[in-house]
């Protein structure tokens, strides 16, 4: 049984090489410097020329050489008695020259033409009655510097490859060194000592003994007195380059080697322990003993590998359940429930393997609500797209054919609604972002068991994605409707807007101090029914501001509404400003209606005109205004200030109708010069040369702008609160509650079981490989258990 140990190891090595096993087989690894004679030693052991030769590095891939002894040829057997066979090609080579060519071609195919190396081994079996059972690995020769087009790190690559093989405990190191080089410079022994410090699994081989200088010998090295090794040193004599060129046969070379040792004055006493034949027998014995020593470790390693392979096979699942509909249904239902649970757990943040390095699942949705959506709303300026010209045009359009005394309320409605619409795009984008995150969460919900069935996994994702798509429409529509609801009714009765509008009115009606104008006589009579200053002061201390402090429900003016709470009737007695006392009131007061316009004590200012009311900005107090002023000014005042400009491209020829073609004989052409209006009339812009905004227009635009900002802030806060709630209700929570029902209703159908449980082809192939590897492990363990461990 011991004679079959090497064959057993070779068979296991072939099996695990094909299946990718991790069991390290006992083998002999040949290590040496470039041109030290490694390949020649192997050829001498085989007795055939079959390895590539040439200048520089020739062996550029590991060559796993298995020598298999065959019985003596039978006359009735085929004509050939020895052959070679590669593991990568199913063909028997009887010509060793073809074997050499195949090695060269396979080397070029993988390692290329640039003298580079590769870790991928070439496996070659040689069957011959003239060889002993051996397993050797020929590695590239150690080199120092790159030559030709070799990589610059060729030395590091080769050393890494050699160390990878010799560092395995089951490897026996065959360190080849040239005898005509000082042993202290041997790279092979240096690497061998690095992984085998005590020299327990290293065999030293000395080549080129016949090339040593005259008067020198390697007797001390061969007898182990210079560098002791447990397995000793063996000397060999290979063919010289001249012998190779003259095609000296290997049998003749072996005879010359034996004659050299017998006739050498120094080596004749140890000739029986040197030479290629002794080396082959020793290697065979060492390998068998090494295999026998490593059998317990190999069996223990096989036990571990069998357990790992069985566990890996179990992870792939059992293919035997695929014929049973009940077992298939149970498996699909279990995978559905696991998928739905993982989806909901990811949203709720209760998943077991939740990330601690980045936001995931529901935390990303909160990030959208709080950071992305909140920042987008905060960046919107309520009046950035409104210039003063737009506001003036809106005010003029909202008054119709009548000139306006106060700021029209309809102008505020007209301007604030488009600004509210600015919140629609961020809201709809927020819905889309949450939808995208839910789809990502769905794709990330997987498991090792679910990955076995790619079709089932794809259908689960598609089913949940379809549910999300169904909810995307209603959620977006509701978010859009929230914006439309805010624009449908402008609630100026909102408490926050009342206090905000009071501050806006105060800021709008407080212009910068102006130079004093000549005073005019004060009148005790109210202008256009407006109360006197004394009356307003008393009224403001006793009458609380109404709830509708900004926009009048029954009027057309913002300014009139702001002051309708300050008007008093004639039945209320008046009081002196000095004797009036402020009374505590509930709610905000529109104190902005009494902001100062002139500084007390200014020249020409009476003591009773220290404060101005809102109406003074329209009618004036100390100078001519729309109503006040002299008769001369009203009769012979300056030309009216233009309020618009015709920007139509078409030129109007002249008046039409009754005035067409008529000119008065007295030279009055005013009626004839009044041309028909064009299509586009724009308000005169304050930025045009010669155009200057009036104080009243400045006050009106400032007031409207302040009111829009105040109301827009209220709507923005409401939208920032309502949109996330709507998304959670219509999209997130609904999907979490319905996902499991949708999966079962859509996919739990017996006719779909076979298709859903169709496994990935790569997984099926991997399961087959692992199963074959497990069977090989079991067979190897059984074979090793039956090996006779009796020592030789």
MIBANU-319151 format. One line per field, with one value per residue (C-alpha): x, y, z; chain; residue number from 1. Coordinates in steps of 0.1 Angstrom, whole numbers, plus 5000, padded with zeros to 4 digits. Example, Ala and Ser with C-alpha at 12.3 -4.5 7.8 and 13.67 -1.06 7.14 Angstrom:
BEGIN
u = c(5123_5137) $
v = c(4955_4989) $
w = c(5078_5071) $
kette = c(A_A) $
nr = c(1_2) $
end
This chain:
BEGIN
u = c(5000_5029_5039_5005_5009_5024_4998_4971_4985_4988_4952_4940_4961_4945_4911_4916_4933_4902_4877_4897_4903_4925_4943_4981_4995_5030_5053_5090_5097_5128_5144_5176_5193_5189_5211_5220_5209_5174_5159_5188_5183_5147_5155_5181_5155_5130_5157_5143_5148_5114_5120_5125_5161_5176_5194_5182_5150_5132_5109_5084_5055_5055_5056_5039_5056_5041_5062_5041_5058_5042_5047_5072_5058_5038_5044_5007_5004_5004_5036_5043_5052_5057_5038_5031_4997_4988_4960_4948_4945_4930_4958_4986_5020_5044_5070_5089_5097_5060_5058_5085_5066_5034_5051_5065_5031_5013_5039_5035_4998_4996_5029_5033_5063_5081_5100_5074_5063_5029_5017_4993_5010_5013_5005_5023_5021_5048_5040_5071_5085_5119_5108_5099_5067_5075_5058_5080_5074_5099_5099_5115_5151_5160_5175_5189_5184_5159_5172_5157_5120_5115_5095_5116_5104_5111_5132_5104_5079_5100_5109_5072_5063_5090_5082_5045_5054_5082_5064_5037_5045_5038_5064_5099_5125_5150_5176_5198_5232_5262_5293_5316_5300_5306_5279_5275_5261_5235_5201_5183_5197_5190_5153_5151_5165_5139_5110_5128_5153_5162_5166_5141_5125_5153_5175_5206_5216_5251_5255_5285_5309_5330_5334_5351_5386_5415_5425_5391_5363_5329_5335_5329_5296_5284_5292_5274_5303_5298_5260_5242_5209_5188_5182_5218_5234_5236_5260_5251_5269_5247_5254_5275_5263_5287_5271_5237_5248_5263_5230_5245_5218_5207_5216_5251_5252_5241_5269_5294_5282_5286_5321_5330_5321_5338_5371_5373_5400_5379_5343_5350_5343_5309_5300_5271_5255_5257_5245_5211_5199_5206_5189_5157_5156_5162_5135_5110_5117_5117_5084_5068_5080_5069_5034_5033_5043_5017_4988_4974_4976_4961_4932_4926_4927_4902_4878_4879_4875_4845_4828_4833_4822_4791_4782_4787_4765_4738_4738_4729_4698_4685_4673_4652_4622_4616_4593_4569_4544_4537_4573_4577_4548_4561_4595_4581_4558_4587_4609_4580_4575_4612_4614_4584_4597_4631_4615_4594_4623_4645_4620_4613_4651_4647_4668_4694_4723_4717_4747_4766_4787_4760_4723_4702_4665_4640_4668_4674_4637_4639_4670_4649_4621_4643_4674_4666_4630_4634_4664_4647_4618_4640_4659_4628_4626_4589_4595_4627_4609_4588_4603_4587_4575_4555_4539_4530_4515_4494_4481_4471_4455_4435_4419_4403_4394_4393_4424_4432_4431_4444_4463_4439_4432_4429_4465_4477_4456_4469_4505_4505_4490_4518_4543_4525_4528_4566_4562_4547_4579_4599_4569_4565_4603_4601_4576_4598_4629_4610_4598_4633_4645_4618_4628_4664_4653_4634_4664_4686_4663_4679_4694_4717_4688_4669_4699_4696_4664_4671_4636_4618_4640_4633_4595_4595_4612_4589_4558_4569_4580_4546_4529_4551_4543_4506_4510_4532_4503_4479_4507_4518_4482_4475_4507_4497_4463_4477_4494_4462_4442_4466_4462_4424_4417_4439_4432_4442_4424_4453_4467_4503_4494_4476_4506_4529_4508_4508_4546_4545_4522_4543_4574_4557_4542_4574_4593_4626_4624_4619_4627_4601_4575_4557_4529_4493_4465_4452_4416_4395_4373_4380_4392_4368_4353_4386_4389_4412_4445_4429_4400_4423_4445_4415_4400_4433_4434_4399_4391_4409_4420_4395_4403_4406_4434_4448_4424_4389_4362_4338_4362_4388_4417_4444_4452_4415_4412_4443_4426_4389_4394_4406_4376_4352_4317_4307_4289_4322_4335_4369_4397_4430_4461_4477_4449_4443_4455_4463_4440_4450_4436_4435_4452_4476_4472_4479_4501_4517_4488_4502_4539_4557_4562_4577_4600_4585_4598_4607_4602_4567_4552_4524_4523_4491_4508_4535_4522_4507_4481_4481_4458_4483_4505_4477_4462_4491_4492_4515_4514_4495_4481_4455_4427_4444_4459_4449_4425_4452_4471_4441_4434_4468_4488_4516_4510_4498_4524_4524_4514_4521_4538_4526_4552_4533_4554_4526_4524_4490_4484_4461_4427_4398_4360_4345_4378_4394_4408_4396_4417_4403_4408_4420_4451_4438_4451_4448_4419_4436_4468_4450_4458_4443_4460_4483_4482_4507_4508_4533_4536_4563_4593_4611_4644_4638_4656_4636_4613_4613_4591_4568_4567_4532_4543_4573_4550_4525_4552_4569_4536_4526_4561_4560_4525_4535_4565_4544_4517_4542_4560_4528_4521_4556_4555_4522_4535_4567_4546_4519_4539_4559_4527_4510_4540_4541_4504_4498_4531_4553_4528_4504_4532_4545_4510_4501_4534_4529_4493_4504_4532_4510_4482_4505_4530_4516_4502_4510_4515_4543_4562_4585_4594_4600_4622_4644_4679_4708_4729_4761_4747_4737_4772_4788_4766_4776_4813_4810_4791_4818_4845_4827_4825_4862_4871_4851_4867_4901_4895_4883_4913_4938_4921_4928_4965_4990_5010_5036_5071_5094) $
v = c(5000_5023_5022_5037_5067_5090_5079_5086_5121_5127_5117_5140_5168_5165_5164_5195_5213_5210_5217_5245_5227_5241_5209_5212_5180_5168_5176_5184_5220_5227_5260_5275_5304_5309_5285_5265_5233_5227_5217_5194_5177_5170_5157_5134_5120_5114_5103_5123_5157_5174_5208_5241_5254_5287_5318_5337_5328_5298_5285_5313_5293_5267_5232_5205_5173_5140_5110_5078_5044_5020_4983_4968_4967_4937_4925_4925_4961_4992_5001_5030_5023_5058_5090_5125_5141_5176_5186_5214_5192_5158_5143_5118_5129_5101_5124_5144_5171_5178_5180_5207_5226_5224_5237_5267_5275_5272_5295_5321_5319_5329_5346_5364_5370_5396_5372_5378_5352_5338_5320_5298_5263_5238_5203_5175_5137_5114_5077_5056_5023_5040_5065_5064_5078_5114_5148_5178_5215_5233_5270_5300_5305_5333_5363_5397_5422_5424_5418_5426_5435_5419_5439_5460_5441_5406_5397_5405_5386_5355_5355_5359_5330_5308_5317_5309_5273_5266_5281_5253_5228_5199_5209_5193_5219_5207_5235_5233_5251_5252_5237_5262_5291_5297_5281_5312_5330_5304_5321_5287_5278_5313_5312_5276_5287_5315_5291_5260_5273_5239_5223_5195_5194_5207_5185_5201_5193_5203_5206_5213_5193_5186_5224_5232_5247_5223_5215_5222_5199_5199_5169_5190_5202_5168_5153_5180_5196_5230_5235_5207_5195_5167_5152_5159_5170_5150_5158_5153_5159_5172_5174_5204_5227_5210_5176_5191_5206_5173_5156_5133_5110_5110_5073_5080_5111_5090_5065_5094_5107_5073_5070_5105_5096_5062_5075_5108_5107_5126_5114_5077_5068_5085_5077_5054_5084_5107_5108_5112_5076_5079_5113_5098_5070_5094_5118_5089_5077_5112_5120_5088_5093_5129_5119_5093_5119_5144_5120_5129_5166_5159_5140_5168_5193_5172_5171_5209_5213_5188_5209_5241_5226_5211_5245_5262_5236_5241_5279_5271_5253_5219_5214_5184_5207_5220_5191_5197_5225_5227_5232_5256_5277_5277_5288_5317_5328_5328_5348_5373_5379_5384_5409_5429_5428_5441_5469_5481_5477_5498_5526_5525_5522_5488_5467_5446_5453_5490_5511_5531_5550_5568_5576_5548_5539_5562_5585_5596_5605_5626_5643_5651_5666_5686_5696_5694_5705_5729_5746_5748_5767_5789_5800_5813_5851_5861_5893_5887_5884_5915_5948_5982_5985_5952_5964_5998_5982_5958_5987_6007_5977_5969_6004_6003_6036_6054_6070_6054_6073_6043_6011_5987_5954_5936_5945_5926_5895_5898_5899_5874_5844_5839_5841_5813_5792_5794_5768_5742_5731_5723_5705_5682_5677_5666_5639_5627_5625_5604_5581_5576_5568_5542_5526_5524_5509_5483_5474_5471_5446_5412_5382_5353_5330_5354_5359_5322_5331_5362_5360_5360_5388_5409_5402_5413_5446_5452_5445_5470_5495_5493_5500_5530_5543_5540_5561_5587_5602_5608_5621_5646_5657_5662_5682_5703_5708_5721_5749_5756_5757_5783_5804_5800_5820_5848_5848_5882_5875_5853_5864_5863_5884_5910_5917_5915_5939_5964_5964_5966_5997_6014_6008_6018_6051_6063_6081_6100_6135_6162_6199_6220_6235_6268_6262_6268_6276_6247_6238_6224_6207_6172_6166_6143_6132_6123_6131_6156_6147_6152_6129_6103_6103_6098_6071_6052_6049_6036_6016_5982_5972_5950_5914_5925_5949_5948_5941_5954_5929_5956_5981_5983_5996_5982_6016_6024_5991_5998_6030_6021_6011_6047_6066_6079_6093_6128_6116_6107_6138_6150_6155_6174_6154_6165_6152_6119_6088_6055_6027_5991_5972_5936_5927_5946_5983_5999_6026_6029_6051_6078_6077_6110_6128_6161_6167_6187_6221_6224_6259_6264_6235_6242_6225_6206_6190_6169_6137_6128_6103_6078_6101_6130_6112_6113_6147_6166_6186_6216_6221_6215_6180_6162_6181_6209_6238_6272_6277_6289_6257_6237_6259_6265_6235_6218_6192_6158_6133_6105_6071_6048_6044_6028_6001_5986_5981_5992_6029_6044_6068_6092_6095_6076_6081_6115_6133_6116_6141_6172_6200_6231_6264_6281_6259_6238_6203_6187_6164_6154_6144_6120_6087_6053_6031_6003_5967_5970_5999_5996_6018_6043_6028_6047_6036_6056_6089_6117_6095_6097_6077_6098_6096_6081_6054_6046_6042_6020_5996_5993_5985_5959_5943_5941_5926_5900_5890_5887_5865_5844_5836_5823_5801_5788_5776_5759_5742_5731_5714_5699_5685_5660_5649_5643_5623_5601_5595_5589_5573_5560_5547_5534_5515_5500_5488_5473_5459_5424_5421_5433_5408_5378_5389_5393_5365_5337_5317_5280_5284_5309_5289_5270_5302_5322_5295_5292_5296_5315_5293_5304_5294_5260_5255_5266_5242_5214_5223_5225_5192_5175_5190_5177_5142_5144_5153_5124_5100_5113_5110_5074_5065_5081_5063_5030_5037_5014_5036_5009_5024_5012) $
w = c(5000_5006_4969_4961_4984_4957_4932_4957_4963_4926_4921_4949_4935_4901_4916_4938_4910_4888_4916_4933_4966_4994_5005_5002_4988_4997_4968_4959_4950_4930_4938_4925_4907_4870_4850_4882_4864_4878_4845_4837_4871_4863_4828_4843_4867_4839_4815_4786_4770_4773_4789_4770_4768_4758_4770_4800_4818_4802_4830_4834_4848_4876_4861_4883_4871_4881_4874_4874_4872_4848_4847_4822_4787_4775_4740_4734_4746_4723_4706_4730_4766_4779_4772_4786_4793_4802_4825_4802_4771_4767_4745_4749_4738_4728_4713_4739_4714_4711_4749_4748_4722_4741_4773_4753_4737_4770_4786_4758_4759_4796_4804_4771_4750_4771_4795_4822_4847_4857_4889_4869_4869_4840_4851_4832_4839_4825_4825_4821_4834_4839_4865_4901_4915_4922_4923_4916_4909_4887_4895_4876_4884_4909_4892_4903_4875_4847_4812_4778_4781_4815_4841_4864_4895_4880_4910_4935_4914_4912_4949_4958_4936_4951_4987_4981_4972_4997_5026_5026_5054_5031_5006_5005_4992_4966_4968_4937_4939_4915_4931_4913_4932_4969_4989_5010_4979_4973_4969_4970_5005_5017_5008_5021_5055_5057_5057_5071_5096_5110_5076_5083_5049_5027_5004_4990_4954_4941_4903_4881_4903_4872_4866_4899_4898_4899_4935_4949_4958_4976_4999_5031_5017_5005_5039_5057_5076_5061_5060_5078_5065_5079_5045_5034_5001_4969_4941_4904_4871_4843_4806_4794_4767_4743_4752_4745_4712_4702_4712_4737_4750_4786_4792_4780_4803_4833_4825_4823_4856_4873_4859_4872_4908_4906_4892_4912_4939_4964_4956_4950_4986_4985_4949_4961_4978_4948_4912_4895_4902_4939_4939_4923_4948_4977_4965_4961_4996_5011_4994_5007_5042_5040_5029_5057_5082_5069_5067_5102_5093_5059_5075_5101_5073_5052_5082_5084_5046_5046_5073_5054_5021_5037_5053_5019_5002_5028_5021_4984_4996_4987_4951_4962_4972_4937_4928_4957_4953_4990_4999_4970_4983_5018_5007_4985_5013_5038_5014_5008_5045_5051_5022_5034_5070_5059_5038_5067_5092_5070_5069_5107_5116_5133_5109_5126_5103_5102_5091_5116_5090_5070_5069_5056_5053_5070_5082_5047_5043_5075_5059_5029_5050_5074_5054_5017_5016_5045_5030_4996_5011_5032_5001_4984_4985_4985_4965_4947_4913_4919_4911_4919_4883_4886_4919_4904_4873_4895_4916_4885_4868_4899_4901_4867_4851_4885_4901_4934_4967_4987_4980_4964_4982_4949_4940_4971_4961_4925_4936_4965_4947_4921_4950_4968_4936_4941_4968_4944_4927_4959_4973_4942_4942_4978_4969_4941_4964_4990_4962_4950_4985_4989_4956_4968_5001_4981_4960_4991_5008_5000_5017_5009_5005_4983_4960_4950_4930_4909_4892_4925_4938_4906_4909_4945_4936_4907_4927_4955_4928_4911_4945_4950_4915_4921_4952_4936_4916_4945_4967_4941_4934_4971_4975_4946_4960_4992_4973_4954_4987_5001_4969_4967_4998_5012_5049_5060_5093_5104_5138_5126_5095_5116_5138_5107_5087_5116_5115_5078_5078_5104_5083_5051_5065_5081_5053_5059_5073_5046_5046_5063_5039_5045_5068_5060_5083_5103_5098_5126_5100_5090_5055_5035_5068_5084_5121_5135_5152_5186_5177_5163_5194_5216_5193_5192_5229_5234_5203_5198_5164_5147_5136_5100_5104_5069_5041_5043_5035_5022_5008_4980_4999_5022_5037_5044_5062_5083_5096_5097_5134_5142_5129_5155_5153_5163_5194_5211_5230_5221_5246_5247_5237_5269_5290_5272_5290_5272_5282_5282_5252_5241_5208_5186_5178_5144_5158_5124_5114_5136_5125_5124_5092_5105_5134_5164_5166_5130_5114_5103_5122_5146_5180_5169_5138_5156_5141_5108_5100_5072_5051_5052_5028_5002_5009_5024_5055_5050_5014_4982_4977_4956_4974_4993_4975_4960_4932_4910_4914_4905_4875_4861_4876_4859_4831_4843_4851_4825_4838_4808_4774_4742_4733_4703_4672_4648_4640_4642_4613_4631_4647_4634_4635_4635_4639_4610_4585_4604_4616_4631_4613_4643_4646_4675_4667_4701_4691_4659_4678_4701_4683_4689_4715_4705_4718_4746_4771_4799_4830_4831_4848_4875_4860_4828_4823_4837_4856_4894_4918_4939_4977_4974_4950_4971_5001_4982_4968_5002_5019_4994_4995_5033_5033_5007_5027_5059_5043_5023_5055_5070_5040_5039_5075_5068_5037_5054_5080_5058_5029_5050_5067_5034_5020_5051_5050_5013_5003_5031_5057_5030_5013_5046_5055_5021_5009_5023_5010_4976_4974_4984_4961_4931_4934_4956_4927_4922_4885_4891_4917_4892_4873_4905_4920_4889_4902_4887_4864_4880_4914_4901_4887_4920_4939_4916_4921_4959_4959_4938_4960_4991_4975_4966_5002_5015_4991_4999_5036_5032_5011_5036_5064_5047_5040_5059_5082_5089_5085_5059) $
kette = c(A_A_A_A_A_A_A_A_A_A_A_A_A_A_A_A_A_A_A_A_A_A_A_A_A_A_A_A_A_A_A_A_A_A_A_A_A_A_A_A_A_A_A_A_A_A_A_A_A_A_A_A_A_A_A_A_A_A_A_A_A_A_A_A_A_A_A_A_A_A_A_A_A_A_A_A_A_A_A_A_A_A_A_A_A_A_A_A_A_A_A_A_A_A_A_A_A_A_A_A_A_A_A_A_A_A_A_A_A_A_A_A_A_A_A_A_A_A_A_A_A_A_A_A_A_A_A_A_A_A_A_A_A_A_A_A_A_A_A_A_A_A_A_A_A_A_A_A_A_A_A_A_A_A_A_A_A_A_A_A_A_A_A_A_A_A_A_A_A_A_A_A_A_A_A_A_A_A_A_A_A_A_A_A_A_A_A_A_A_A_A_A_A_A_A_A_A_A_A_A_A_A_A_A_A_A_A_A_A_A_A_A_A_A_A_A_A_A_A_A_A_A_A_A_A_A_A_A_A_A_A_A_A_A_A_A_A_A_A_A_A_A_A_A_A_A_A_A_A_A_A_A_A_A_A_A_A_A_A_A_A_A_A_A_A_A_A_A_A_A_A_A_A_A_A_A_A_A_A_A_A_A_A_A_A_A_A_A_A_A_A_A_A_A_A_A_A_A_A_A_A_A_A_A_A_A_A_A_A_A_A_A_A_A_A_A_A_A_A_A_A_A_A_A_A_A_A_A_A_A_A_A_A_A_A_A_A_A_A_A_A_A_A_A_A_A_A_A_A_A_A_A_A_A_A_A_A_A_A_A_A_A_A_A_A_A_A_A_A_A_A_A_A_A_A_A_A_A_A_A_A_A_A_A_A_A_A_A_A_A_A_A_A_A_A_A_A_A_A_A_A_A_A_A_A_A_A_A_A_A_A_A_A_A_A_A_A_A_A_A_A_A_A_A_A_A_A_A_A_A_A_A_A_A_A_A_A_A_A_A_A_A_A_A_A_A_A_A_A_A_A_A_A_A_A_A_A_A_A_A_A_A_A_A_A_A_A_A_A_A_A_A_A_A_A_A_A_A_A_A_A_A_A_A_A_A_A_A_A_A_A_A_A_A_A_A_A_A_A_A_A_A_A_A_A_A_A_A_A_A_A_A_A_A_A_A_A_A_A_A_A_A_A_A_A_A_A_A_A_A_A_A_A_A_A_A_A_A_A_A_A_A_A_A_A_A_A_A_A_A_A_A_A_A_A_A_A_A_A_A_A_A_A_A_A_A_A_A_A_A_A_A_A_A_A_A_A_A_A_A_A_A_A_A_A_A_A_A_A_A_A_A_A_A_A_A_A_A_A_A_A_A_A_A_A_A_A_A_A_A_A_A_A_A_A_A_A_A_A_A_A_A_A_A_A_A_A_A_A_A_A_A_A_A_A_A_A_A_A_A_A_A_A_A_A_A_A_A_A_A_A_A_A_A_A_A_A_A_A_A_A_A_A_A_A_A_A_A_A_A_A_A_A_A_A_A_A_A_A_A_A_A_A_A_A_A_A_A_A_A_A_A_A_A_A_A_A_A_A_A_A_A_A_A_A_A_A_A_A_A_A_A_A_A_A_A_A_A_A_A_A_A_A_A_A_A_A_A_A_A_A_A_A_A_A_A_A_A_A_A_A_A_A_A_A_A_A_A_A_A_A_A_A_A_A_A_A_A_A_A_A_A_A_A_A_A_A_A_A_A_A_A_A_A_A_A_A_A_A_A_A_A_A_A_A_A_A_A_A_A_A_A) $
nr = c(1_2_3_4_5_6_7_8_9_10_11_12_13_14_15_16_17_18_19_20_21_22_23_24_25_26_27_28_29_30_31_32_33_34_35_36_37_38_39_40_41_42_43_44_45_46_47_48_49_50_51_52_53_54_55_56_57_58_59_60_61_62_63_64_65_66_67_68_69_70_71_72_73_74_75_76_77_78_79_80_81_82_83_84_85_86_87_88_89_90_91_92_93_94_95_96_97_98_99_100_101_102_103_104_105_106_107_108_109_110_111_112_113_114_115_116_117_118_119_120_121_122_123_124_125_126_127_128_129_130_131_132_133_134_135_136_137_138_139_140_141_142_143_144_145_146_147_148_149_150_151_152_153_154_155_156_157_158_159_160_161_162_163_164_165_166_167_168_169_170_171_172_173_174_175_176_177_178_179_180_181_182_183_184_185_186_187_188_189_190_191_192_193_194_195_196_197_198_199_200_201_202_203_204_205_206_207_208_209_210_211_212_213_214_215_216_217_218_219_220_221_222_223_224_225_226_227_228_229_230_231_232_233_234_235_236_237_238_239_240_241_242_243_244_245_246_247_248_249_250_251_252_253_254_255_256_257_258_259_260_261_262_263_264_265_266_267_268_269_270_271_272_273_274_275_276_277_278_279_280_281_282_283_284_285_286_287_288_289_290_291_292_293_294_295_296_297_298_299_300_301_302_303_304_305_306_307_308_309_310_311_312_313_314_315_316_317_318_319_320_321_322_323_324_325_326_327_328_329_330_331_332_333_334_335_336_337_338_339_340_341_342_343_344_345_346_347_348_349_350_351_352_353_354_355_356_357_358_359_360_361_362_363_364_365_366_367_368_369_370_371_372_373_374_375_376_377_378_379_380_381_382_383_384_385_386_387_388_389_390_391_392_393_394_395_396_397_398_399_400_401_402_403_404_405_406_407_408_409_410_411_412_413_414_415_416_417_418_419_420_421_422_423_424_425_426_427_428_429_430_431_432_433_434_435_436_437_438_439_440_441_442_443_444_445_446_447_448_449_450_451_452_453_454_455_456_457_458_459_460_461_462_463_464_465_466_467_468_469_470_471_472_473_474_475_476_477_478_479_480_481_482_483_484_485_486_487_488_489_490_491_492_493_494_495_496_497_498_499_500_501_502_503_504_505_506_507_508_509_510_511_512_513_514_515_516_517_518_519_520_521_522_523_524_525_526_527_528_529_530_531_532_533_534_535_536_537_538_539_540_541_542_543_544_545_546_547_548_549_550_551_552_553_554_555_556_557_558_559_560_561_562_563_564_565_566_567_568_569_570_571_572_573_574_575_576_577_578_579_580_581_582_583_584_585_586_587_588_589_590_591_592_593_594_595_596_597_598_599_600_601_602_603_604_605_606_607_608_609_610_611_612_613_614_615_616_617_618_619_620_621_622_623_624_625_626_627_628_629_630_631_632_633_634_635_636_637_638_639_640_641_642_643_644_645_646_647_648_649_650_651_652_653_654_655_656_657_658_659_660_661_662_663_664_665_666_667_668_669_670_671_672_673_674_675_676_677_678_679_680_681_682_683_684_685_686_687_688_689_690_691_692_693_694_695_696_697_698_699_700_701_702_703_704_705_706_707_708_709_710_711_712_713_714_715_716_717_718_719_720_721_722_723_724_725_726_727_728_729_730_731_732_733_734_735_736_737_738_739_740_741_742_743_744_745_746_747_748_749_750_751_752_753_754_755_756_757_758_759_760_761_762_763_764_765_766_767_768_769_770_771_772_773_774_775_776_777_778_779_780_781_782_783_784_785_786_787_788_789_790_791_792) $
end
